[in-house]
Amino acid sequence: MTNPIAKGALSAIAIPAVSVSYAQDGTSTQPNALGMRPMQECAYQKRGENTC
């Protein structure tokens, strides 16, 4: 079986690029009173189990 993409040749397959920027202030790593990060807290609230 041979490789359809020749060695050294450019591929015709397009790879999408994504650019993401973050606030570099450390807020996403700071836990709340229950020890959860903001994304965990959001998921917890959406489950409807925030009846502590």
For each residue, the residues with C-beta under 8 A, 3 or more apart:
1:
2:
3: 6 7
4:
5: 9 11
6: 3 9
7: 3
8:
9: 5 6
10:
11: 5
12:
13:
14:
15:
16:
17:
18:
19:
20:
21:
22: 28
23: 27 28
24:
25:
26: 29 30
27: 23 30 38
28: 22 23 37 38 39
29: 26 37
30: 26 27 37
31: 34 35 36 37
32: 35 36 37 38 41
33:
34: 31 41 52
35: 31 32
36: 31 32 40 41 44
37: 28 29 30 31 32 40 41
38: 27 28 32 41 42
39: 28 42 43
40: 36 37 43 44
41: 32 34 36 37 38 44 45
42: 38 39 45 46
43: 39 40 46 47
44: 36 40 41 47 49 50
45: 41 42 48 50
46: 42 43
47: 43 44
48: 45
49: 44
50: 44 45
51:
52: 34
